[in-house]
Amino acid sequence: MEADAAAESVGASLSTSTSYETTVFGCTVPTVDLSTCASLLGEVVGTPPVAGGTLDDARRGVIA
């Protein structure tokens, strides 16, 4: 994943957590690279890097 590589290049780490009602995205980074983290989070949230159909499969599992 490109976002992971970009995060690691500045000493950051990306994280996610999901539950039935929420999805949380996080980024831990040294303060000097905060803008990199903000940019990466925007990219991941705006255009999730998941394989086609994966989100639909997950939705069907939650609705069932």
Secondary structure, DSSP 8 states (H G I E B T S, - for coil): -HHHHHHHHTT-EEEEEE-SS-EEEEEE--GGGHHHHHHHHHHHHHS----TTHHHHHHHHHH-
